[in-house]
Amino acid sequence: MNANADPTVDVVDVWTVPTDQPPAVVRRLRGLLDVAERARADRAHDPLQGERFTVVRGVVRLLVADRLGAAAADLGWQLGAHGKPAPVTPDPGTIHVNWSASGALALLAIADGRQVGADVEEIPSPAVGARIARRHFPAPDAALVLEAPTPADSADRFTRLWCRREACVKVHGGRLAQGLGLALAGPSPLRLADPGQLGPGPMWLTDVAVPGPFRAAVAADGDRLFTVRQHNWVAP
């Protein structure tokens, strides 16, 4: 579908960001961070974790600032009730952003005029996925995971469903517990008529293709279908 030719369909821009970068790139991106972000990077449990955090926050600043026509280092953030960050802009409704990181990969989503949530996860062991699905997922979603034909299929299905949950939760900046019970099995894109405790509905969500042993999803509020325009960030 060509979303630009259909006025009933919105476009959400989504970037995949490899978080393992050469030291020179990490240093340049660190120069864009504010004092609090640098301190958080320095508090990381190990150097790699701190470097990955630096890359994610630096690239987010670059891409969001470019969208706003601002300087990346000058970009400010305000936090919602449960910590969801939003860029400080003269018009708060101009754009909405959300990002997620898992190991060596991050995902950033930017939407115009509607709240957005994004999640990327590395596929866990089949045993871990099955345990969480059995304990927390509603029956149809748990069955999809537990009755998969192979352990690899089980882990894949769990991760896709988990990403969908996280993306929906992050649309309104809710808590994960509020999204665990959502029934999210079904083909992508999926319309969620009633997000329950997460906030007003409906929402749309879609799976996003990402490289390597990862799965991802993006969700946005409102009843307008959206399509994902994908980008791969490459260090200049």
Secondary structure, 3 states (H helix, E strand, C coil): CCHHHCCCEEEEEEEEEECCCCHHHHHHHHCCCCHHHHHHHHCCCCHHHHHHHHHHHHHHHHHHHHHHCCCHHHCCEEECCCCCEEECCCCCCCEEEEEEEECCEEEEEEEECCCEEEEEEECCCHHHHHHHHHHHCCHHHHHHHHCCCCHHHHHHHHHHHHHHHHHHHHHCCCCHHHCCCCCCCCCCCEEECCCHHHCCCCEEEEEECCCCCEEEEEEEECCCEEEEEEEECCCC
